[in-house]
Amino acid sequence: MSSQNEFAGQFGIVTGAASGMGRAVALHVGRCGAGLALVDLDEEGLKATRDEVVRAGGPAPLCLSGDVSDPAEVERMTSESLAAMGRLDFLVNMAAIARATPFDQIDAAEWDLMLAVNLRSVFLCCQAVLRPMKAQGKGVIVNVSSIAGRSVSLGSGAHYAAAKHGVVGLTRHLARDLGAAGIRVNAFCPGPTLTPMVERVISEEKQRQLAANFPLGRLAQADEQARAIAFMLSDDSSYMTGACLDSNGGAMML
């Protein structure tokens, strides 16, 4: 478990921070001392996350509402984060959407939306933080993929799986390119986790069926996944780059 001050003096951006795993990551690293810029389209959710971090004893995060699939918005949010914090030590690309649309019913607009939010946003955010991280000579990026990026989606559509596979490929390529600059880039591949997004896409009955078939017999809690991501951000994983860390309750063994 991370120590109370493990991330003291570090500053980072967490996208998709208004709910689910993004909120859990922000709360975990925030109460361990990290200064944070929280990014999401949901302004009320961002404020709720900020208030949770403060109640837990962490520094008050900066809340930035914006669309991570829009290049101009990403540049604005990164610039505001850097201006407020003075440096950027880490980035967690958590923002995502999911749809369970059958493949033969996916239209081009939905396909483009899924790839924009789930893959293009990762490209844009990674690109935006490179300059300050290179100037510092170090940085850590965690791109959140999915079990869908390692195999197939257990609850969402083919477009979701395609995007999450893309996140893994992008992560590995960046790790190779950026290692000499002192920047570590890894992918996190969670299985179904009890978050609002999963609860919208996967019915309660399907959740029970999935859980019954997993070796651990349950779906993950968001804070469990947050602790794994915190490890990836910490110095305890200092020799990890280009890795894909699975946290799926044994689902890949099925």
Residue frames as qw, qx, qy, qz and C-alpha x, y, z in Angstrom:
[[0.000, 0.888, 0.460, 0.000, 0.00, 0.00, 0.00],
 [0.367, 0.620, -0.046, 0.692, 1.28, 3.49, -0.86],
 [0.409, -0.328, -0.476, 0.706, 2.65, 5.49, 2.06],
 [0.015, 0.839, 0.439, -0.322, 0.93, 8.69, 3.13],
 [0.012, 0.863, -0.177, -0.473, 3.54, 10.94, 1.53],
 [0.725, 0.023, 0.564, 0.394, 4.70, 8.71, -1.32],
 [0.446, 0.588, 0.435, 0.516, 3.69, 11.20, -4.02],
 [0.216, -0.890, -0.149, 0.373, 4.44, 14.39, -2.08],
 [0.182, -0.651, 0.374, 0.635, 6.08, 16.96, -4.35],
 [0.249, 0.076, 0.805, 0.533, 4.85, 15.24, -7.50],
 [0.403, 0.462, 0.152, -0.776, 2.31, 16.72, -9.87],
 [0.167, 0.022, 0.890, 0.423, 0.23, 14.99, -12.48],
 [0.512, 0.116, -0.191, -0.829, -2.85, 14.87, -14.66],
 [0.277, 0.150, 0.944, -0.100, -5.63, 12.28, -14.36],
 [0.376, 0.021, -0.402, -0.835, -8.18, 12.22, -17.17],
 [0.607, -0.281, -0.662, -0.338, -11.63, 10.72, -16.70],
 [0.237, 0.106, -0.693, 0.673, -11.38, 11.79, -13.06],
 [0.445, -0.268, 0.026, -0.854, -15.05, 12.57, -12.44],
 [0.863, -0.183, 0.169, -0.440, -16.06, 9.00, -11.58],
 [0.979, 0.156, -0.131, -0.014, -15.10, 5.35, -11.48],
 [0.867, -0.096, -0.050, 0.487, -11.46, 4.34, -11.66],
 [0.344, 0.589, -0.030, 0.730, -10.36, 7.88, -12.55],
 [0.425, -0.761, 0.061, -0.486, -11.86, 9.20, -9.33],
 [0.912, -0.402, -0.016, 0.082, -10.37, 6.30, -7.36],
 [0.744, 0.223, -0.073, 0.626, -6.89, 6.98, -8.77],
 [0.061, 0.697, -0.063, 0.712, -7.16, 10.69, -7.99],
 [0.655, -0.686, 0.025, -0.317, -8.26, 9.95, -4.42],
 [0.938, -0.219, -0.044, 0.265, -5.50, 7.42, -3.85],
 [0.642, 0.236, -0.055, 0.727, -2.53, 9.41, -5.15],
 [0.089, -0.749, -0.043, -0.655, -4.00, 12.68, -3.87],
 [0.692, -0.696, 0.026, -0.189, -4.18, 11.48, -0.28],
 [0.874, -0.162, 0.050, 0.454, -0.60, 10.26, -0.74],
 [0.353, -0.648, 0.055, 0.673, 0.44, 13.85, -1.39],
 [0.422, 0.212, 0.539, 0.697, 0.28, 14.34, -5.17],
 [0.218, 0.500, 0.063, -0.836, -0.75, 17.65, -6.66],
 [0.402, 0.300, 0.836, 0.225, -3.35, 16.92, -9.32],
 [0.341, 0.249, -0.221, -0.879, -5.08, 18.35, -12.34],
 [0.437, 0.260, 0.844, -0.168, -8.36, 16.50, -12.80],
 [0.214, 0.240, -0.476, -0.819, -9.78, 16.37, -16.32],
 [0.217, 0.363, 0.906, -0.004, -13.27, 15.36, -17.44],
 [0.106, -0.390, -0.459, -0.791, -16.34, 16.73, -19.23],
 [0.504, -0.642, -0.566, -0.117, -18.42, 16.27, -16.07],
 [0.090, 0.596, -0.290, 0.744, -17.82, 19.45, -14.06],
 [0.673, -0.542, 0.123, -0.488, -19.95, 18.39, -11.09],
 [0.979, -0.094, -0.142, 0.112, -18.18, 15.05, -10.95],
 [0.564, 0.439, -0.309, 0.628, -14.80, 16.79, -10.98],
 [0.237, -0.625, 0.266, -0.695, -15.83, 18.97, -8.05],
 [0.886, -0.379, 0.013, -0.266, -16.99, 15.90, -6.15],
 [0.892, 0.127, -0.229, 0.368, -13.62, 14.20, -6.76],
 [0.255, 0.571, -0.301, 0.720, -11.76, 17.33, -5.67],
 [0.528, -0.592, 0.184, -0.580, -13.77, 17.49, -2.46],
 [0.974, -0.201, -0.098, -0.019, -13.06, 13.81, -1.73],
 [0.709, 0.325, -0.295, 0.552, -9.32, 14.36, -2.17],
 [0.035, -0.601, 0.286, -0.745, -9.39, 17.34, 0.19],
 [0.764, -0.480, 0.073, -0.424, -11.41, 15.45, 2.81],
 [0.972, -0.040, -0.147, 0.180, -8.84, 12.65, 2.62],
 [0.548, -0.724, 0.138, 0.396, -6.09, 15.15, 3.47],
 [0.661, 0.183, 0.376, 0.623, -4.63, 15.70, -0.01],
 [0.096, -0.304, 0.116, 0.941, -3.81, 19.00, -1.71],
 [0.511, 0.602, 0.374, -0.487, -6.81, 20.60, -3.44],
 [0.540, 0.135, 0.636, 0.535, -6.70, 19.50, -7.10],
 [0.188, 0.360, -0.241, -0.882, -7.20, 21.74, -10.10],
 [0.557, 0.411, 0.708, -0.140, -10.42, 20.89, -11.95],
 [0.083, 0.394, -0.470, -0.786, -10.35, 21.24, -15.74],
 [0.667, 0.427, 0.546, -0.273, -13.44, 20.54, -17.80],
 [0.275, 0.632, -0.465, -0.556, -12.71, 19.67, -21.39],
 [0.931, 0.300, 0.069, -0.195, -12.85, 17.17, -24.24],
 [0.516, -0.547, 0.591, 0.293, -9.71, 15.00, -24.35],
 [0.685, 0.311, 0.581, 0.310, -10.42, 14.04, -27.96],
 [0.300, 0.934, 0.152, 0.118, -10.06, 17.69, -29.07],
 [0.715, 0.188, -0.145, 0.658, -6.45, 18.79, -29.77],
 [0.038, 0.624, -0.078, 0.776, -7.05, 22.42, -28.82],
 [0.681, -0.633, -0.046, -0.365, -8.74, 21.42, -25.56],
 [0.920, -0.197, -0.145, 0.307, -5.91, 19.07, -24.64],
 [0.499, 0.374, -0.140, 0.769, -3.33, 21.79, -25.27],
 [0.268, -0.683, 0.023, -0.679, -5.32, 24.24, -23.15],
 [0.824, -0.534, -0.073, -0.177, -5.73, 21.83, -20.25],
 [0.858, -0.013, -0.157, 0.488, -2.07, 20.80, -20.34],
 [0.290, 0.514, -0.113, 0.800, -0.93, 24.44, -20.40],
 [0.474, -0.676, 0.008, -0.564, -3.21, 25.31, -17.49],
 [0.920, -0.357, -0.137, 0.084, -1.95, 22.31, -15.53],
 [0.724, 0.169, -0.148, 0.652, 1.67, 23.24, -16.12],
 [0.027, 0.630, -0.067, 0.773, 1.05, 26.89, -15.23],
 [0.654, -0.631, -0.022, -0.417, -0.63, 25.89, -11.97],
 [0.931, -0.354, 0.044, 0.076, 1.76, 23.14, -10.91],
 [0.102, -0.864, 0.461, 0.176, 5.06, 24.17, -12.47],
 [0.014, 0.388, -0.900, -0.201, 5.92, 20.63, -13.60],
 [0.871, 0.058, -0.085, -0.481, 4.26, 17.42, -14.78],
 [0.252, -0.459, 0.849, -0.074, 5.59, 14.22, -13.26],
 [0.244, 0.107, 0.961, 0.068, 2.88, 11.83, -14.40],
 [0.509, 0.124, -0.249, -0.815, -0.13, 11.36, -16.62],
 [0.338, 0.137, 0.919, -0.147, -2.91, 8.80, -16.21],
 [0.354, 0.086, -0.472, -0.803, -5.01, 8.43, -19.36],
 [0.223, 0.174, 0.895, -0.344, -8.22, 7.07, -17.91],
 [0.475, 0.377, 0.092, -0.790, -10.92, 8.84, -19.95],
 [0.004, -0.003, 0.931, 0.365, -13.07, 6.37, -21.88],
 [0.660, 0.110, 0.129, -0.732, -16.55, 5.54, -23.06],
 [0.199, -0.052, 0.973, 0.106, -18.14, 2.17, -23.81],
 [0.673, 0.197, -0.085, -0.708, -20.95, 0.91, -26.01],
 [0.519, -0.083, 0.849, -0.055, -22.28, -2.63, -26.34],
 [0.628, 0.529, -0.077, -0.566, -23.58, -2.16, -29.89],
 [0.857, 0.092, 0.487, 0.140, -23.47, -5.38, -31.97],
 [0.397, -0.301, 0.481, 0.721, -20.88, -5.19, -34.74],
 [0.234, 0.376, 0.700, 0.560, -23.38, -5.19, -37.59],
 [0.085, -0.874, -0.474, -0.068, -25.21, -2.25, -36.01],
 [0.421, -0.586, 0.023, 0.692, -22.20, 0.03, -35.44],
 [0.478, 0.842, 0.205, 0.147, -22.36, 3.02, -37.76],
 [0.622, 0.410, -0.132, 0.655, -19.37, 5.09, -38.84],
 [0.161, -0.763, 0.115, -0.615, -20.19, 7.93, -36.46],
 [0.798, -0.571, 0.102, -0.165, -20.22, 5.64, -33.42],
 [0.905, 0.088, -0.045, 0.413, -17.02, 3.94, -34.58],
 [0.378, 0.596, -0.128, 0.697, -15.29, 7.32, -34.91],
 [0.436, -0.751, 0.104, -0.484, -16.57, 8.48, -31.51],
 [0.922, -0.383, 0.026, 0.052, -15.28, 5.38, -29.74],
 [0.801, 0.178, -0.037, 0.571, -11.83, 5.68, -31.29],
 [0.128, 0.740, -0.069, 0.657, -11.69, 9.42, -30.67],
 [0.546, -0.721, 0.160, -0.396, -12.41, 9.17, -26.94],
 [0.921, -0.344, 0.181, 0.010, -10.65, 5.87, -26.25],
 [0.839, 0.062, 0.193, 0.504, -7.57, 6.11, -28.48],
 [0.367, 0.687, 0.074, 0.623, -7.05, 9.53, -30.07],
 [0.397, -0.880, 0.033, -0.258, -7.31, 11.12, -26.61],
 [0.845, -0.418, 0.158, 0.294, -4.43, 8.95, -25.40],
 [0.662, 0.349, 0.190, 0.635, -2.30, 10.03, -28.36],
 [0.062, 0.830, 0.098, 0.545, -3.14, 13.71, -27.81],
 [0.571, -0.809, 0.068, -0.125, -2.53, 13.70, -24.06],
 [0.861, -0.216, 0.164, 0.430, 0.74, 11.77, -24.34],
 [0.538, 0.500, 0.166, 0.657, 1.97, 14.16, -27.00],
 [0.131, -0.889, -0.094, -0.428, 0.98, 17.20, -24.94],
 [0.652, -0.747, 0.129, 0.020, 3.00, 16.22, -21.85],
 [0.890, 0.169, -0.009, 0.424, 6.20, 15.30, -23.70],
 [0.319, 0.729, -0.148, 0.587, 7.76, 18.75, -23.72],
 [0.402, -0.756, 0.308, -0.414, 7.68, 19.33, -19.94],
 [0.940, -0.285, 0.187, 0.009, 8.62, 15.74, -19.19],
 [0.806, 0.382, -0.043, 0.450, 11.55, 15.83, -21.59],
 [0.093, 0.797, -0.226, 0.552, 12.69, 19.14, -20.07],
 [0.652, -0.626, 0.301, -0.303, 12.61, 17.53, -16.62],
 [0.240, 0.477, -0.845, -0.010, 14.40, 14.43, -17.85],
 [0.007, -0.081, -0.976, 0.201, 11.76, 12.14, -16.41],
 [0.564, 0.009, 0.037, -0.825, 8.07, 11.33, -16.30],
 [0.205, 0.070, 0.973, -0.073, 5.63, 8.46, -16.00],
 [0.537, 0.097, -0.248, -0.801, 2.64, 7.77, -18.23],
 [0.299, 0.109, 0.935, -0.158, 0.01, 5.11, -17.54],
 [0.436, 0.083, -0.426, -0.789, -2.39, 4.48, -20.40],
 [0.533, 0.035, 0.720, -0.442, -5.47, 2.61, -19.26],
 [0.351, 0.109, -0.762, -0.533, -6.38, -0.08, -21.76],
 [0.780, -0.109, 0.206, -0.581, -8.55, -3.06, -20.80],
 [0.610, -0.066, 0.789, 0.038, -8.80, -6.83, -20.90],
 [0.660, 0.675, 0.292, -0.150, -10.40, -5.93, -24.26],
 [0.268, 0.871, -0.391, -0.125, -6.99, -4.67, -25.37],
 [0.249, -0.474, 0.845, 0.012, -5.39, -8.02, -24.53],
 [0.260, 0.169, 0.947, 0.083, -8.13, -10.32, -25.81],
 [0.119, -0.487, -0.593, -0.630, -11.77, -9.36, -26.44],
 [0.284, -0.291, 0.258, -0.876, -14.28, -7.21, -24.62],
 [0.082, -0.204, -0.951, 0.218, -16.46, -9.02, -22.11],
 [0.105, 0.632, 0.638, -0.427, -19.22, -6.42, -22.24],
 [0.189, 0.724, -0.065, -0.660, -18.61, -3.79, -24.90],
 [0.784, 0.586, 0.144, -0.149, -18.46, -3.79, -28.69],
 [0.845, 0.214, 0.157, 0.465, -15.79, -4.44, -31.31],
 [0.263, 0.823, -0.033, 0.503, -15.01, -0.72, -31.60],
 [0.526, -0.798, 0.236, -0.176, -14.14, -0.63, -27.89],
 [0.901, -0.210, 0.284, 0.254, -11.84, -3.64, -28.27],
 [0.668, 0.556, 0.114, 0.482, -10.19, -2.11, -31.34],
 [0.021, -0.902, 0.139, -0.408, -9.48, 1.14, -29.51],
 [0.674, -0.669, 0.304, -0.083, -8.11, -0.62, -26.44],
 [0.895, 0.088, 0.217, 0.380, -5.81, -2.79, -28.57],
 [0.420, 0.758, 0.014, 0.498, -4.61, 0.47, -30.09],
 [0.376, -0.873, 0.207, -0.230, -3.80, 1.83, -26.63],
 [0.863, -0.352, 0.305, 0.198, -1.54, -1.16, -25.97],
 [0.758, 0.388, 0.206, 0.481, 0.25, -0.77, -29.29],
 [0.124, 0.889, -0.042, 0.440, 0.72, 2.97, -28.82],
 [0.607, -0.759, 0.221, -0.078, 2.04, 2.41, -25.30],
 [0.885, -0.144, 0.279, 0.344, 4.66, -0.08, -26.40],
 [0.583, 0.593, 0.139, 0.538, 5.86, 2.14, -29.22],
 [0.116, -0.915, 0.092, -0.374, 6.11, 5.20, -26.97],
 [0.775, -0.589, 0.207, 0.097, 8.01, 3.21, -24.34],
 [0.821, 0.129, 0.226, 0.509, 10.65, 2.37, -26.93],
 [0.364, 0.711, 0.130, 0.588, 10.87, 5.93, -28.23],
 [0.231, -0.858, 0.047, -0.456, 10.83, 7.77, -24.89],
 [0.873, -0.396, -0.174, 0.226, 12.96, 5.59, -22.62],
 [0.630, 0.184, -0.094, 0.748, 16.15, 7.52, -23.43],
 [0.067, -0.606, -0.023, -0.793, 14.38, 10.72, -22.31],
 [0.039, 0.087, -0.747, 0.658, 13.69, 9.18, -18.90],
 [0.599, -0.006, 0.073, -0.797, 9.98, 8.75, -19.56],
 [0.147, 0.019, 0.988, -0.052, 8.35, 5.44, -18.66],
 [0.577, 0.089, -0.184, -0.791, 5.14, 4.45, -20.48],
 [0.066, 0.006, 0.993, -0.096, 3.04, 1.47, -19.43],
 [0.515, -0.220, -0.444, -0.699, -0.45, 0.14, -20.07],
 [0.304, -0.051, 0.774, -0.553, -2.91, -0.97, -17.43],
 [0.437, -0.044, -0.709, -0.552, -5.39, -3.65, -18.51],
 [0.370, -0.062, 0.672, -0.638, -8.23, -4.07, -16.02],
 [0.084, -0.311, -0.917, -0.235, -11.05, -6.53, -16.25],
 [0.296, -0.665, -0.454, -0.515, -14.67, -5.55, -15.54],
 [0.259, -0.046, -0.532, 0.805, -14.72, -3.20, -12.57],
 [0.100, -0.718, -0.682, 0.093, -17.72, -1.94, -10.65],
 [0.135, -0.231, 0.029, 0.963, -17.84, 1.58, -12.02],
 [0.450, 0.542, 0.305, -0.640, -20.74, 3.65, -13.39],
 [0.384, 0.500, -0.536, -0.562, -19.57, 3.02, -16.96],
 [0.125, 0.095, -0.984, -0.082, -19.53, -0.76, -16.53],
 [0.237, 0.337, 0.776, -0.477, -22.87, -0.70, -14.76],
 [0.466, 0.539, 0.002, -0.702, -24.38, 1.18, -17.71],
 [0.434, 0.456, -0.649, -0.428, -23.04, -1.25, -20.30],
 [0.352, 0.060, -0.934, 0.026, -23.22, -4.62, -18.51],
 [0.645, -0.472, -0.256, -0.544, -26.51, -5.71, -16.95],
 [0.491, -0.538, 0.555, -0.403, -26.59, -6.93, -13.37],
 [0.963, 0.037, 0.224, -0.148, -27.35, -10.45, -14.60],
 [0.761, 0.555, -0.233, 0.244, -24.34, -10.38, -16.96],
 [0.038, -0.730, 0.533, -0.426, -22.18, -9.05, -14.13],
 [0.753, -0.346, 0.467, -0.307, -23.20, -11.99, -11.96],
 [0.958, 0.281, 0.062, 0.012, -22.49, -14.44, -14.77],
 [0.493, 0.703, -0.388, 0.335, -19.05, -12.97, -15.39],
 [0.293, -0.658, 0.545, -0.428, -18.17, -12.93, -11.70],
 [0.901, -0.175, 0.321, -0.236, -19.21, -16.55, -11.25],
 [0.913, 0.374, -0.017, 0.160, -16.81, -17.62, -13.99],
 [0.226, 0.805, -0.435, 0.334, -13.78, -15.64, -12.83],
 [0.666, 0.039, -0.655, 0.355, -11.25, -17.55, -10.70],
 [0.111, 0.074, -0.515, 0.847, -11.59, -14.90, -7.95],
 [0.100, -0.505, -0.856, 0.049, -15.37, -15.07, -8.20],
 [0.025, -0.834, -0.380, 0.399, -16.13, -11.35, -8.33],
 [0.428, 0.773, 0.115, 0.454, -15.67, -8.15, -10.28],
 [0.513, 0.039, -0.293, 0.806, -13.07, -5.64, -9.18],
 [0.176, -0.887, -0.329, 0.272, -13.63, -2.58, -7.02],
 [0.392, 0.872, -0.023, 0.293, -12.33, 0.72, -8.38],
 [0.320, -0.868, 0.369, -0.091, -9.98, 1.29, -5.44],
 [0.858, -0.185, 0.429, 0.215, -8.29, -2.06, -6.08],
 [0.685, 0.556, 0.233, 0.409, -7.44, -0.95, -9.61],
 [0.013, 0.968, -0.106, 0.227, -6.32, 2.45, -8.33],
 [0.627, -0.663, 0.394, 0.109, -3.74, 0.83, -6.06],
 [0.822, 0.131, 0.403, 0.380, -2.29, -1.09, -9.01],
 [0.418, 0.806, 0.133, 0.397, -2.04, 2.11, -11.05],
 [0.313, -0.922, 0.213, -0.080, -0.38, 3.88, -8.10],
 [0.797, -0.316, 0.415, 0.305, 2.29, 1.15, -8.13],
 [0.682, 0.463, 0.339, 0.454, 2.87, 1.84, -11.83],
 [0.108, 0.938, 0.020, 0.330, 3.31, 5.55, -11.07],
 [0.577, -0.789, 0.209, 0.019, 5.66, 4.95, -8.16],
 [0.123, 0.729, -0.672, -0.032, 9.39, 4.35, -7.95],
 [0.675, -0.182, 0.698, -0.152, 8.58, 0.74, -7.03],
 [0.796, 0.448, 0.404, 0.050, 8.06, 0.16, -10.76],
 [0.053, -0.839, 0.287, 0.459, 11.15, 2.11, -11.82],
 [0.206, -0.327, 0.800, 0.459, 12.34, -0.56, -14.28],
 [0.445, 0.467, 0.764, -0.022, 8.95, -1.09, -15.92],
 [0.280, 0.549, -0.148, -0.773, 8.30, 0.42, -19.32],
 [0.441, 0.242, -0.663, -0.554, 6.39, -0.91, -22.30],
 [0.008, 0.058, 0.972, -0.229, 4.61, -3.32, -19.95],
 [0.538, -0.317, -0.380, -0.682, 0.94, -4.30, -19.84],
 [0.072, -0.116, 0.817, -0.560, -0.18, -4.94, -16.29],
 [0.479, -0.315, -0.680, -0.457, -3.25, -7.19, -16.12],
 [0.148, -0.016, 0.687, -0.711, -5.69, -6.88, -13.22],
 [0.548, -0.017, -0.424, -0.721, -8.71, -8.96, -14.13],
 [0.703, -0.236, 0.459, -0.489, -9.37, -11.53, -11.41],
 [0.450, -0.157, 0.866, 0.154, -8.06, -14.31, -13.62],
 [0.652, 0.562, 0.253, -0.441, -10.46, -13.59, -16.49],
 [0.375, 0.670, -0.550, -0.328, -7.69, -14.06, -19.07],
 [0.192, -0.270, 0.943, -0.040, -7.41, -17.68, -17.95],
 [0.675, 0.296, 0.492, -0.462, -10.93, -18.52, -19.15]]
